[in-house]
Amino acid sequence: MPGVTHCGRCGASLTLRSVVINVHPPRASRWAKVWRKTFMARFLRSARESSRSAERQWGLNLDAELPSMAIFCRLSVPGWAQIYAGHKTLGRGLFAGFAILLLASLACFGSPTCSILLGLAFSCHGTSVYDVARRSSPSIRDRIFRTLLGCGLLAALVYLPLYSIANRYVEVVTIQQDRSPLRTGDVLLLRRIAGGRATPRIGDVVQYQIPFDSVLGRRPDGYPARFEFRGARIDRILAGPGQSIVWEEGQLTVDGERTSLRPLNPAGAIQSLSLKLPPDSWFILPSTDFVNIQFQATKENWERWSVVTTSQIEGRVVWRSSPWSRIGFVND
């Protein structure tokens, strides 16, 4: 109680010479109380208790000090815990290495190189965890256990949720045949268009499903053949719902005004075509088929292929991630 000179539990003196020690305990702030009630705070407390139980079962050092909650939470970002603890050079180096590797892996996302770079980035994150474990316990077994536990928590709480989000909204497409200007081996990233969450825009390069059709033509050796069209195509949206289109010798006119938009391969499109788009339909000339110059399609065929509904569009092409020499936006 305020004013007493000795502790009522152990009898220790509460005075420092003639100065009375303040016995009012510090109170948690409003935000600290709110944090303690959240699911994440309860989960972290449970994780710390589980780690103690595992250490006891495996015969590890129970007297080793566990990292503080401030350090534990900052392990979500490589180097943040080191900077907070005063080891700024190491922390900044880990964060810089992680950021460079992560950005490089995103640039080539979906390619084999991306997996290597992501592994190196995670190694930087794991090094940050190991450094905290090394400073909290002198035992090698304790360090290894805490490093594995920390990396496992990072994988479950940070990396797996990010992967599931990326997998939900982004699709990786690898080109299997040369379809100028697309080449065999090109890796494209698609922003998925599904459930009305995203709307196609005029000028976007998209992947869409072309309706099944078949036309007569000739093979490269000159023999007659029947070509069947089905499956996914990649090309540019040239006009939107309700617009009037005139395509004449490589020049597009929309609602009486000329536009600079072109399909990806203008040489592979029909010479002339005019039509008016119905509602919820988009104008996409399928120009990237390698057999375009060989088949004998009518204007009715082209009109059927070029009018695409929103439900047929699967995703917007946002990036070419491989090969290295062609990384960038798909504009040409």
Phi and psi restraints in degrees (value plus and minus 20) as a CYANA .aco file:
   2 PRO   PHI     -77.6   -37.6
   2 PRO   PSI     115.2   155.2
   3 GLY   PHI      77.5   117.5
   3 GLY   PSI     -36.3     3.7
   4 VAL   PHI     -94.5   -54.5
   4 VAL   PSI     134.1   174.1
   5 THR   PHI    -123.2   -83.2
   5 THR   PSI     -33.9     6.1
   6 HIS   PHI    -155.8  -115.8
   6 HIS   PSI     130.0   170.0
   7 CYS   PHI     -88.7   -48.7
   7 CYS   PSI     112.6   152.6
   8 GLY   PHI     -93.4   -53.4
   8 GLY   PSI     -36.6     3.4
   9 ARG   PHI    -110.6   -70.6
   9 ARG   PSI     -69.6   -29.6
  10 CYS   PHI    -133.4   -93.4
  10 CYS   PSI     -30.8     9.2
  11 GLY   PHI      64.6   104.6
  11 GLY   PSI     -16.9    23.1
  12 ALA   PHI     -85.7   -45.7
  12 ALA   PSI     128.0   168.0
  13 SER   PHI     -90.9   -50.9
  13 SER   PSI     116.7   156.7
  14 LEU   PHI    -125.9   -85.9
  14 LEU   PSI      -7.5    32.5
  15 THR   PHI    -133.8   -93.8
  15 THR   PSI     126.3   166.3
  16 LEU   PHI    -137.4   -97.4
  16 LEU   PSI      79.6   119.6
  17 ARG   PHI      36.4    76.4
  17 ARG   PSI    -134.3   -94.3
  18 SER   PHI    -124.1   -84.1
  18 SER   PSI     -16.6    23.4
  19 VAL   PHI    -113.3   -73.3
  19 VAL   PSI     109.8   149.8
  20 VAL   PHI    -103.1   -63.1
  20 VAL   PSI     109.7   149.7
  21 ILE   PHI     -94.2   -54.2
  21 ILE   PSI     119.1   159.1
  22 ASN   PHI     -91.0   -51.0
  22 ASN   PSI      98.0   138.0
  23 VAL   PHI    -120.3   -80.3
  23 VAL   PSI     -12.1    27.9
  24 HIS   PHI     -97.5   -57.5
  24 HIS   PSI      96.1   136.1
  25 PRO   PHI     -88.9   -48.9
  25 PRO   PSI     128.6   168.6
  26 PRO   PHI     -87.3   -47.3
  26 PRO   PSI     123.0   163.0
  27 ARG   PHI    -121.1   -81.1
  27 ARG   PSI     125.3   165.3
  28 ALA   PHI     -88.5   -48.5
  28 ALA   PSI     125.8   165.8
  29 SER   PHI     -92.5   -52.5
  29 SER   PSI     149.4   189.4
  30 ARG   PHI     -81.5   -41.5
  30 ARG   PSI     -62.9   -22.9
  31 TRP   PHI     -89.6   -49.6
  31 TRP   PSI     -52.6   -12.6
  32 ALA   PHI     -84.8   -44.8
  32 ALA   PSI     -58.7   -18.7
  33 LYS   PHI     -86.3   -46.3
  33 LYS   PSI     -59.9   -19.9
  34 VAL   PHI     -84.5   -44.5
  34 VAL   PSI     -61.6   -21.6
  35 TRP   PHI     -82.0   -42.0
  35 TRP   PSI     -60.0   -20.0
  36 ARG   PHI     -83.4   -43.4
  36 ARG   PSI     -42.7    -2.7
  37 LYS   PHI    -107.9   -67.9
  37 LYS   PSI     -29.1    10.9
  38 THR   PHI     -97.1   -57.1
  38 THR   PSI     141.1   181.1
  39 PHE   PHI     -82.9   -42.9
  39 PHE   PSI     -60.7   -20.7
  40 MET   PHI     -84.2   -44.2
  40 MET   PSI     -60.8   -20.8
  41 ALA   PHI     -84.1   -44.1
  41 ALA   PSI     -62.9   -22.9
  42 ARG   PHI     -84.6   -44.6
  42 ARG   PSI     -57.6   -17.6
  43 PHE   PHI     -84.7   -44.7
  43 PHE   PSI     -62.6   -22.6
  44 LEU   PHI     -85.8   -45.8
  44 LEU   PSI     -60.1   -20.1
  45 ARG   PHI     -83.4   -43.4
  45 ARG   PSI     -60.3   -20.3
  46 SER   PHI     -84.6   -44.6
  46 SER   PSI     -57.9   -17.9
  47 ALA   PHI     -84.9   -44.9
  47 ALA   PSI     -60.7   -20.7
  48 ARG   PHI     -84.0   -44.0
  48 ARG   PSI     -61.9   -21.9
  49 GLU   PHI     -85.7   -45.7
  49 GLU   PSI     -58.2   -18.2
  50 SER   PHI     -85.5   -45.5
  50 SER   PSI     -59.1   -19.1
  51 SER   PHI     -84.2   -44.2
  51 SER   PSI     -57.9   -17.9
  52 ARG   PHI     -82.6   -42.6
  52 ARG   PSI     -64.0   -24.0
  53 SER   PHI     -83.2   -43.2
  53 SER   PSI     -61.8   -21.8
  54 ALA   PHI     -86.1   -46.1
  54 ALA   PSI     -59.0   -19.0
  55 GLU   PHI     -81.5   -41.5
  55 GLU   PSI     -58.7   -18.7
  56 ARG   PHI     -87.4   -47.4
  56 ARG   PSI     -61.5   -21.5
  57 GLN   PHI     -89.4   -49.4
  57 GLN   PSI     -54.4   -14.4
  58 TRP   PHI    -111.2   -71.2
  58 TRP   PSI     -18.4    21.6
  59 GLY   PHI      54.3    94.3
  59 GLY   PSI       9.5    49.5
  60 LEU   PHI    -105.2   -65.2
  60 LEU   PSI     155.5   195.5
  61 ASN   PHI     -97.7   -57.7
  61 ASN   PSI      86.9   126.9
  62 LEU   PHI     -97.5   -57.5
  62 LEU   PSI     -37.5     2.5
  63 ASP   PHI    -104.4   -64.4
  63 ASP   PSI     -29.2    10.8
  64 ALA   PHI     -86.2   -46.2
  64 ALA   PSI     119.4   159.4
  65 GLU   PHI     -95.4   -55.4
  65 GLU   PSI     111.3   151.3
  66 LEU   PHI     -99.7   -59.7
  66 LEU   PSI     129.0   169.0
  67 PRO   PHI     -80.8   -40.8
  67 PRO   PSI     128.9   168.9
  68 SER   PHI     -86.6   -46.6
  68 SER   PSI     143.5   183.5
  69 MET   PHI     -82.8   -42.8
  69 MET   PSI     -54.3   -14.3
  70 ALA   PHI     -83.4   -43.4
  70 ALA   PSI     -62.1   -22.1
  71 ILE   PHI     -88.7   -48.7
  71 ILE   PSI     -63.4   -23.4
  72 PHE   PHI     -79.6   -39.6
  72 PHE   PSI     -65.1   -25.1
  73 CYS   PHI     -87.4   -47.4
  73 CYS   PSI     -53.6   -13.6
  74 ARG   PHI     -97.1   -57.1
  74 ARG   PSI     -26.0    14.0
  75 LEU   PHI     -89.9   -49.9
  75 LEU   PSI     -30.9     9.1
  76 SER   PHI     -86.2   -46.2
  76 SER   PSI     -40.5    -0.5
  77 VAL   PHI    -140.0  -100.0
  77 VAL   PSI     103.8   143.8
  78 PRO   PHI     -78.7   -38.7
  78 PRO   PSI     109.2   149.2
  79 GLY   PHI      68.6   108.6
  79 GLY   PSI     -37.1     2.9
  80 TRP   PHI     -84.6   -44.6
  80 TRP   PSI     -63.2   -23.2
  81 ALA   PHI     -83.0   -43.0
  81 ALA   PSI     -58.6   -18.6
  82 GLN   PHI     -86.7   -46.7
  82 GLN   PSI     -61.5   -21.5
  83 ILE   PHI     -83.3   -43.3
  83 ILE   PSI     -61.8   -21.8
  84 TYR   PHI     -84.1   -44.1
  84 TYR   PSI     -55.7   -15.7
  85 ALA   PHI    -101.8   -61.8
  85 ALA   PSI     -22.4    17.6
  86 GLY   PHI      80.7   120.7
  86 GLY   PSI     -22.5    17.5
  87 HIS   PHI    -115.1   -75.1
  87 HIS   PSI      50.4    90.4
  88 LYS   PHI     -89.8   -49.8
  88 LYS   PSI     -57.2   -17.2
  89 THR   PHI     -83.8   -43.8
  89 THR   PSI     -67.8   -27.8
  90 LEU   PHI     -83.5   -43.5
  90 LEU   PSI     -63.9   -23.9
  91 GLY   PHI     -82.3   -42.3
  91 GLY   PSI     -64.7   -24.7
  92 ARG   PHI     -87.2   -47.2
  92 ARG   PSI     -55.6   -15.6
  93 GLY   PHI     -85.1   -45.1
  93 GLY   PSI     -63.3   -23.3
  94 LEU   PHI     -84.2   -44.2
  94 LEU   PSI     -62.6   -22.6
  95 PHE   PHI     -86.6   -46.6
  95 PHE   PSI     -61.1   -21.1
  96 ALA   PHI     -84.6   -44.6
  96 ALA   PSI     -64.0   -24.0
  97 GLY   PHI     -82.6   -42.6
  97 GLY   PSI     -62.7   -22.7
  98 PHE   PHI     -83.3   -43.3
  98 PHE   PSI     -64.9   -24.9
  99 ALA   PHI     -83.8   -43.8
  99 ALA   PSI     -62.6   -22.6
 100 ILE   PHI     -84.7   -44.7
 100 ILE   PSI     -65.6   -25.6
 101 LEU   PHI     -85.8   -45.8
 101 LEU   PSI     -58.1   -18.1
 102 LEU   PHI     -87.1   -47.1
 102 LEU   PSI     -64.1   -24.1
 103 LEU   PHI     -84.5   -44.5
 103 LEU   PSI     -59.7   -19.7
 104 ALA   PHI     -85.1   -45.1
 104 ALA   PSI     -57.8   -17.8
 105 SER   PHI     -89.5   -49.5
 105 SER   PSI     -54.9   -14.9
 106 LEU   PHI     -88.0   -48.0
 106 LEU   PSI     -54.2   -14.2
 107 ALA   PHI     -84.6   -44.6
 107 ALA   PSI     -52.2   -12.2
 108 CYS   PHI    -134.2   -94.2
 108 CYS   PSI      14.3    54.3
 109 PHE   PHI     -77.8   -37.8
 109 PHE   PSI     114.3   154.3
 110 GLY   PHI      75.7   115.7
 110 GLY   PSI     -32.5     7.5
 111 SER   PHI    -117.1   -77.1
 111 SER   PSI     144.5   184.5
 112 PRO   PHI     -79.4   -39.4
 112 PRO   PSI     -53.1   -13.1
 113 THR   PHI     -82.0   -42.0
 113 THR   PSI     -53.3   -13.3
 114 CYS   PHI     -79.8   -39.8
 114 CYS   PSI     -61.5   -21.5
 115 SER   PHI     -82.3   -42.3
 115 SER   PSI     -59.7   -19.7
 116 ILE   PHI     -85.7   -45.7
 116 ILE   PSI     -66.7   -26.7
 117 LEU   PHI     -85.5   -45.5
 117 LEU   PSI     -58.3   -18.3
 118 LEU   PHI     -85.3   -45.3
 118 LEU   PSI     -57.6   -17.6
 119 GLY   PHI     -82.6   -42.6
 119 GLY   PSI     -60.7   -20.7
 120 LEU   PHI     -87.1   -47.1
 120 LEU   PSI     -58.4   -18.4
 121 ALA   PHI     -83.1   -43.1
 121 ALA   PSI     -63.0   -23.0
 122 PHE   PHI     -85.5   -45.5
 122 PHE   PSI     -50.8   -10.8
 123 SER   PHI     -83.4   -43.4
 123 SER   PSI     -59.4   -19.4
 124 CYS   PHI     -80.9   -40.9
 124 CYS   PSI     -60.9   -20.9
 125 HIS   PHI     -86.5   -46.5
 125 HIS   PSI     -62.1   -22.1
 126 GLY   PHI     -83.7   -43.7
 126 GLY   PSI     -54.8   -14.8
 127 THR   PHI     -83.0   -43.0
 127 THR   PSI     -58.8   -18.8
 128 SER   PHI     -82.2   -42.2
 128 SER   PSI     -61.2   -21.2
 129 VAL   PHI     -85.9   -45.9
 129 VAL   PSI     -63.6   -23.6
 130 TYR   PHI     -82.9   -42.9
 130 TYR   PSI     -58.3   -18.3
 131 ASP   PHI     -81.4   -41.4
 131 ASP   PSI     -61.5   -21.5
 132 VAL   PHI     -85.6   -45.6
 132 VAL   PSI     -61.8   -21.8
 133 ALA   PHI     -84.2   -44.2
 133 ALA   PSI     -58.3   -18.3
 134 ARG   PHI     -84.9   -44.9
 134 ARG   PSI     -57.9   -17.9
 135 ARG   PHI     -98.8   -58.8
 135 ARG   PSI     -35.9     4.1
 136 SER   PHI    -116.9   -76.9
 136 SER   PSI     -29.6    10.4
 137 SER   PHI    -174.7  -134.7
 137 SER   PSI     117.5   157.5
 138 PRO   PHI    -101.9   -61.9
 138 PRO   PSI     -32.8     7.2
 139 SER   PHI    -102.4   -62.4
 139 SER   PSI     113.3   153.3
 140 ILE   PHI     -83.6   -43.6
 140 ILE   PSI     -61.9   -21.9
 141 ARG   PHI     -84.5   -44.5
 141 ARG   PSI     -58.1   -18.1
 142 ASP   PHI     -82.7   -42.7
 142 ASP   PSI     -63.0   -23.0
 143 ARG   PHI     -82.9   -42.9
 143 ARG   PSI     -64.5   -24.5
 144 ILE   PHI     -84.5   -44.5
 144 ILE   PSI     -65.1   -25.1
 145 PHE   PHI     -81.6   -41.6
 145 PHE   PSI     -66.0   -26.0
 146 ARG   PHI     -89.3   -49.3
 146 ARG   PSI     -54.0   -14.0
 147 THR   PHI     -85.6   -45.6
 147 THR   PSI     -65.1   -25.1
 148 LEU   PHI     -84.4   -44.4
 148 LEU   PSI     -60.7   -20.7
 149 LEU   PHI     -84.2   -44.2
 149 LEU   PSI     -63.8   -23.8
 150 GLY   PHI     -84.3   -44.3
 150 GLY   PSI     -63.0   -23.0
 151 CYS   PHI     -85.3   -45.3
 151 CYS   PSI     -57.4   -17.4
 152 GLY   PHI     -84.4   -44.4
 152 GLY   PSI     -61.0   -21.0
 153 LEU   PHI     -85.0   -45.0
 153 LEU   PSI     -59.8   -19.8
 154 LEU   PHI     -82.2   -42.2
 154 LEU   PSI     -63.2   -23.2
 155 ALA   PHI     -82.7   -42.7
 155 ALA   PSI     -60.0   -20.0
 156 ALA   PHI     -97.4   -57.4
 156 ALA   PSI     -56.4   -16.4
 157 LEU   PHI    -117.0   -77.0
 157 LEU   PSI     -42.1    -2.1
 158 VAL   PHI    -136.9   -96.9
 158 VAL   PSI     -77.1   -37.1
 159 TYR   PHI     -95.9   -55.9
 159 TYR   PSI     -62.8   -22.8
 160 LEU   PHI     -84.3   -44.3
 160 LEU   PSI     -64.3   -24.3
 161 PRO   PHI     -80.6   -40.6
 161 PRO   PSI     -60.0   -20.0
 162 LEU   PHI     -84.8   -44.8
 162 LEU   PSI     -59.4   -19.4
 163 TYR   PHI     -85.1   -45.1
 163 TYR   PSI     -61.6   -21.6
 164 SER   PHI     -85.7   -45.7
 164 SER   PSI     -57.2   -17.2
 165 ILE   PHI     -86.2   -46.2
 165 ILE   PSI     -64.7   -24.7
 166 ALA   PHI     -83.8   -43.8
 166 ALA   PSI     -60.4   -20.4
 167 ASN   PHI     -87.8   -47.8
 167 ASN   PSI     -45.8    -5.8
 168 ARG   PHI     -96.2   -56.2
 168 ARG   PSI     -56.2   -16.2
 169 TYR   PHI    -126.4   -86.4
 169 TYR   PSI     -35.4     4.6
 170 VAL   PHI    -144.0  -104.0
 170 VAL   PSI     116.7   156.7
 171 GLU   PHI    -143.2  -103.2
 171 GLU   PSI     120.5   160.5
 172 VAL   PHI    -121.3   -81.3
 172 VAL   PSI     107.1   147.1
 173 VAL   PHI    -142.3  -102.3
 173 VAL   PSI     109.8   149.8
 174 THR   PHI    -129.1   -89.1
 174 THR   PSI     105.9   145.9
 175 ILE   PHI     -93.9   -53.9
 175 ILE   PSI     106.4   146.4
 176 GLN   PHI    -116.9   -76.9
 176 GLN   PSI     -38.7     1.3
 177 GLN   PHI    -157.9  -117.9
 177 GLN   PSI     131.1   171.1
 178 ASP   PHI     -85.2   -45.2
 178 ASP   PSI      99.3   139.3
 179 ARG   PHI    -155.8  -115.8
 179 ARG   PSI      65.5   105.5
 180 SER   PHI     -65.1   -25.1
 180 SER   PSI     110.6   150.6
 181 PRO   PHI    -108.3   -68.3
 181 PRO   PSI     -12.9    27.1
 182 LEU   PHI    -101.8   -61.8
 182 LEU   PSI     124.2   164.2
 183 ARG   PHI    -144.1  -104.1
 183 ARG   PSI     137.6   177.6
 184 THR   PHI     -79.5   -39.5
 184 THR   PSI     110.8   150.8
 185 GLY   PHI      75.3   115.3
 185 GLY   PSI     -31.1     8.9
 186 ASP   PHI     -81.8   -41.8
 186 ASP   PSI     114.3   154.3
 187 VAL   PHI    -129.4   -89.4
 187 VAL   PSI     100.0   140.0
 188 LEU   PHI    -132.5   -92.5
 188 LEU   PSI     123.5   163.5
 189 LEU   PHI    -123.7   -83.7
 189 LEU   PSI     107.0   147.0
 190 LEU   PHI    -129.4   -89.4
 190 LEU   PSI     111.9   151.9
 191 ARG   PHI    -106.9   -66.9
 191 ARG   PSI      90.8   130.8
 192 ARG   PHI     -83.5   -43.5
 192 ARG   PSI     120.8   160.8
 193 ILE   PHI    -135.8   -95.8
 193 ILE   PSI      83.9   123.9
 194 ALA   PHI    -172.9  -132.9
 194 ALA   PSI     127.5   167.5
 195 GLY   PHI      46.6    86.6
 195 GLY   PSI      -2.5    37.5
 196 GLY   PHI      56.4    96.4
 196 GLY   PSI     -12.7    27.3
 197 ARG   PHI     -94.8   -54.8
 197 ARG   PSI     -43.7    -3.7
 198 ALA   PHI    -157.9  -117.9
 198 ALA   PSI     126.7   166.7
 199 THR   PHI    -135.9   -95.9
 199 THR   PSI     116.5   156.5
 200 PRO   PHI     -81.5   -41.5
 200 PRO   PSI     133.4   173.4
 201 ARG   PHI    -148.7  -108.7
 201 ARG   PSI     126.7   166.7
 202 ILE   PHI     -82.6   -42.6
 202 ILE   PSI     111.9   151.9
 203 GLY   PHI      80.1   120.1
 203 GLY   PSI     -36.0     4.0
 204 ASP   PHI     -91.3   -51.3
 204 ASP   PSI     123.4   163.4
 205 VAL   PHI    -109.4   -69.4
 205 VAL   PSI     102.3   142.3
 206 VAL   PHI    -149.4  -109.4
 206 VAL   PSI     140.6   180.6
 207 GLN   PHI    -123.5   -83.5
 207 GLN   PSI     112.6   152.6
 208 TYR   PHI    -163.7  -123.7
 208 TYR   PSI     144.3   184.3
 209 GLN   PHI    -116.3   -76.3
 209 GLN   PSI     104.3   144.3
 210 ILE   PHI    -108.5   -68.5
 210 ILE   PSI     119.3   159.3
 211 PRO   PHI     -86.9   -46.9
 211 PRO   PSI     129.7   169.7
 212 PHE   PHI     -83.2   -43.2
 212 PHE   PSI     116.4   156.4
 213 ASP   PHI    -179.2  -139.2
 213 ASP   PSI     141.6   181.6
 214 SER   PHI    -162.2  -122.2
 214 SER   PSI     120.5   160.5
 215 VAL   PHI    -158.3  -118.3
 215 VAL   PSI     137.8   177.8
 216 LEU   PHI    -102.6   -62.6
 216 LEU   PSI     130.1   170.1
 217 GLY   PHI    -187.9  -147.9
 217 GLY   PSI    -180.2  -140.2
 218 ARG   PHI    -153.4  -113.4
 218 ARG   PSI     126.3   166.3
 219 ARG   PHI     -97.5   -57.5
 219 ARG   PSI     147.7   187.7
 220 PRO   PHI     -77.7   -37.7
 220 PRO   PSI     -45.8    -5.8
 221 ASP   PHI    -105.6   -65.6
 221 ASP   PSI     -17.2    22.8
 222 GLY   PHI      78.0   118.0
 222 GLY   PSI     -30.9     9.1
 223 TYR   PHI     -97.5   -57.5
 223 TYR   PSI     125.8   165.8
 224 PRO   PHI     -87.4   -47.4
 224 PRO   PSI     131.7   171.7
 225 ALA   PHI    -176.4  -136.4
 225 ALA   PSI     141.6   181.6
 226 ARG   PHI    -131.5   -91.5
 226 ARG   PSI     103.3   143.3
 227 PHE   PHI    -118.2   -78.2
 227 PHE   PSI     111.6   151.6
 228 GLU   PHI    -126.4   -86.4
 228 GLU   PSI     114.7   154.7
 229 PHE   PHI    -135.0   -95.0
 229 PHE   PSI     106.0   146.0
 230 ARG   PHI    -184.6  -144.6
 230 ARG   PSI     148.4   188.4
 231 GLY   PHI      68.1   108.1
 231 GLY   PSI    -184.5  -144.5
 232 ALA   PHI    -104.8   -64.8
 232 ALA   PSI     124.5   164.5
 233 ARG   PHI    -151.0  -111.0
 233 ARG   PSI     137.2   177.2
 234 ILE   PHI    -145.3  -105.3
 234 ILE   PSI     102.5   142.5
 235 ASP   PHI    -183.0  -143.0
 235 ASP   PSI    -198.2  -158.2
 236 ARG   PHI    -118.0   -78.0
 236 ARG   PSI     120.3   160.3
 237 ILE   PHI     -95.3   -55.3
 237 ILE   PSI     103.9   143.9
 238 LEU   PHI    -123.8   -83.8
 238 LEU   PSI     -42.9    -2.9
 239 ALA   PHI    -178.1  -138.1
 239 ALA   PSI     144.6   184.6
 240 GLY   PHI    -137.8   -97.8
 240 GLY   PSI    -193.5  -153.5
 241 PRO   PHI     -76.5   -36.5
 241 PRO   PSI     115.5   155.5
 242 GLY   PHI      60.0   100.0
 242 GLY   PSI     -22.5    17.5
 243 GLN   PHI    -107.2   -67.2
 243 GLN   PSI     134.2   174.2
 244 SER   PHI    -119.7   -79.7
 244 SER   PSI     112.2   152.2
 245 ILE   PHI    -141.0  -101.0
 245 ILE   PSI     118.1   158.1
 246 VAL   PHI    -151.3  -111.3
 246 VAL   PSI      97.2   137.2
 247 TRP   PHI    -130.4   -90.4
 247 TRP   PSI      96.1   136.1
 248 GLU   PHI    -156.3  -116.3
 248 GLU   PSI      89.0   129.0
 249 GLU   PHI      29.0    69.0
 249 GLU   PSI      31.9    71.9
 250 GLY   PHI      64.1   104.1
 250 GLY   PSI     -18.4    21.6
 251 GLN   PHI    -135.5   -95.5
 251 GLN   PSI     109.0   149.0
 252 LEU   PHI    -124.1   -84.1
 252 LEU   PSI     110.9   150.9
 253 THR   PHI    -141.1  -101.1
 253 THR   PSI     105.2   145.2
 254 VAL   PHI    -138.9   -98.9
 254 VAL   PSI      99.6   139.6
 255 ASP   PHI      33.3    73.3
 255 ASP   PSI      20.7    60.7
 256 GLY   PHI      62.4   102.4
 256 GLY   PSI     -21.5    18.5
 257 GLU   PHI    -137.4   -97.4
 257 GLU   PSI     115.4   155.4
 258 ARG   PHI     -94.4   -54.4
 258 ARG   PSI     125.7   165.7
 259 THR   PHI    -150.9  -110.9
 259 THR   PSI     134.5   174.5
 260 SER   PHI    -106.7   -66.7
 260 SER   PSI     -21.9    18.1
 261 LEU   PHI     -86.8   -46.8
 261 LEU   PSI     120.6   160.6
 262 ARG   PHI    -157.8  -117.8
 262 ARG   PSI     133.6   173.6
 263 PRO   PHI     -86.6   -46.6
 263 PRO   PSI     147.8   187.8
 264 LEU   PHI     -80.5   -40.5
 264 LEU   PSI     -54.4   -14.4
 265 ASN   PHI    -151.8  -111.8
 265 ASN   PSI      62.5   102.5
 266 PRO   PHI     -74.7   -34.7
 266 PRO   PSI     -50.5   -10.5
 267 ALA   PHI     -87.8   -47.8
 267 ALA   PSI     -39.9     0.1
 268 GLY   PHI    -113.0   -73.0
 268 GLY   PSI     -16.2    23.8
 269 ALA   PHI    -118.1   -78.1
 269 ALA   PSI     147.5   187.5
 270 ILE   PHI     -84.9   -44.9
 270 ILE   PSI     134.2   174.2
 271 GLN   PHI     -91.9   -51.9
 271 GLN   PSI     -61.1   -21.1
 272 SER   PHI    -165.0  -125.0
 272 SER   PSI     123.2   163.2
 273 LEU   PHI    -183.4  -143.4
 273 LEU   PSI     118.7   158.7
 274 SER   PHI    -159.3  -119.3
 274 SER   PSI     118.8   158.8
 275 LEU   PHI    -186.8  -146.8
 275 LEU   PSI     147.8   187.8
 276 LYS   PHI    -139.8   -99.8
 276 LYS   PSI     109.5   149.5
 277 LEU   PHI     -99.5   -59.5
 277 LEU   PSI     115.5   155.5
 278 PRO   PHI     -95.1   -55.1
 278 PRO   PSI     152.3   192.3
 279 PRO   PHI     -81.1   -41.1
 279 PRO   PSI     130.5   170.5
 280 ASP   PHI      37.5    77.5
 280 ASP   PSI      15.8    55.8
 281 SER   PHI    -153.5  -113.5
 281 SER   PSI     133.1   173.1
 282 TRP   PHI    -150.1  -110.1
 282 TRP   PSI     130.6   170.6
 283 PHE   PHI    -120.2   -80.2
 283 PHE   PSI      93.7   133.7
 284 ILE   PHI    -154.1  -114.1
 284 ILE   PSI      93.7   133.7
 285 LEU   PHI    -100.5   -60.5
 285 LEU   PSI      99.0   139.0
 286 PRO   PHI     -94.5   -54.5
 286 PRO   PSI      71.5   111.5
 287 SER   PHI    -125.1   -85.1
 287 SER   PSI     -23.5    16.5
 288 THR   PHI    -119.7   -79.7
 288 THR   PSI     -10.8    29.2
 289 ASP   PHI     -94.8   -54.8
 289 ASP   PSI     112.8   152.8
 290 PHE   PHI     -91.5   -51.5
 290 PHE   PSI     -30.2     9.8
 291 VAL   PHI    -124.1   -84.1
 291 VAL   PSI     -11.7    28.3
 292 ASN   PHI     -76.6   -36.6
 292 ASN   PSI     -56.7   -16.7
 293 ILE   PHI    -101.8   -61.8
 293 ILE   PSI     -21.2    18.8
 294 GLN   PHI    -129.4   -89.4
 294 GLN   PSI     -38.5     1.5
 295 PHE   PHI    -117.3   -77.3
 295 PHE   PSI     141.4   181.4
 296 GLN   PHI    -128.9   -88.9
 296 GLN   PSI      60.7   100.7
 297 ALA   PHI    -115.2   -75.2
 297 ALA   PSI     127.5   167.5
 298 THR   PHI    -112.3   -72.3
 298 THR   PSI     151.4   191.4
 299 LYS   PHI     -84.0   -44.0
 299 LYS   PSI     -51.3   -11.3
 300 GLU   PHI     -82.7   -42.7
 300 GLU   PSI     -59.7   -19.7
 301 ASN   PHI     -81.0   -41.0
 301 ASN   PSI     -67.1   -27.1
 302 TRP   PHI     -84.0   -44.0
 302 TRP   PSI     -58.4   -18.4
 303 GLU   PHI     -84.6   -44.6
 303 GLU   PSI     -58.9   -18.9
 304 ARG   PHI     -87.8   -47.8
 304 ARG   PSI     -59.0   -19.0
 305 TRP   PHI     -95.4   -55.4
 305 TRP   PSI     -50.6   -10.6
 306 SER   PHI    -106.9   -66.9
 306 SER   PSI     -37.3     2.7
 307 VAL   PHI    -116.0   -76.0
 307 VAL   PSI      92.7   132.7
 308 VAL   PHI    -141.0  -101.0
 308 VAL   PSI     109.0   149.0
 309 THR   PHI    -101.5   -61.5
 309 THR   PSI     142.9   182.9
 310 THR   PHI     -81.2   -41.2
 310 THR   PSI     -54.8   -14.8
 311 SER   PHI     -86.8   -46.8
 311 SER   PSI     -41.8    -1.8
 312 GLN   PHI    -101.5   -61.5
 312 GLN   PSI     -37.7     2.3
 313 ILE   PHI    -103.7   -63.7
 313 ILE   PSI     103.8   143.8
 314 GLU   PHI    -115.2   -75.2
 314 GLU   PSI     -54.0   -14.0
 315 GLY   PHI    -193.5  -153.5
 315 GLY   PSI     140.9   180.9
 316 ARG   PHI    -117.4   -77.4
 316 ARG   PSI     107.0   147.0
 317 VAL   PHI     -94.6   -54.6
 317 VAL   PSI      97.8   137.8
 318 VAL   PHI    -129.6   -89.6
 318 VAL   PSI     -39.9     0.1
 319 TRP   PHI    -183.0  -143.0
 319 TRP   PSI     123.9   163.9
 320 ARG   PHI    -124.3   -84.3
 320 ARG   PSI      95.9   135.9
 321 SER   PHI    -121.2   -81.2
 321 SER   PSI     -24.9    15.1
 322 SER   PHI    -180.2  -140.2
 322 SER   PSI     126.7   166.7
 323 PRO   PHI     -95.3   -55.3
 323 PRO   PSI     153.0   193.0
 324 TRP   PHI     -78.8   -38.8
 324 TRP   PSI     -56.7   -16.7
 325 SER   PHI     -90.0   -50.0
 325 SER   PSI     -34.4     5.6
 326 ARG   PHI    -142.4  -102.4
 326 ARG   PSI      -2.6    37.4
 327 ILE   PHI     -84.4   -44.4
 327 ILE   PSI     114.8   154.8
 328 GLY   PHI     128.7   168.7
 328 GLY   PSI    -191.6  -151.6
 329 PHE   PHI     -95.4   -55.4
 329 PHE   PSI     127.9   167.9
 330 VAL   PHI    -111.1   -71.1
 330 VAL   PSI      75.0   115.0
 331 ASN   PHI    -134.7   -94.7
 331 ASN   PSI     -45.5    -5.5
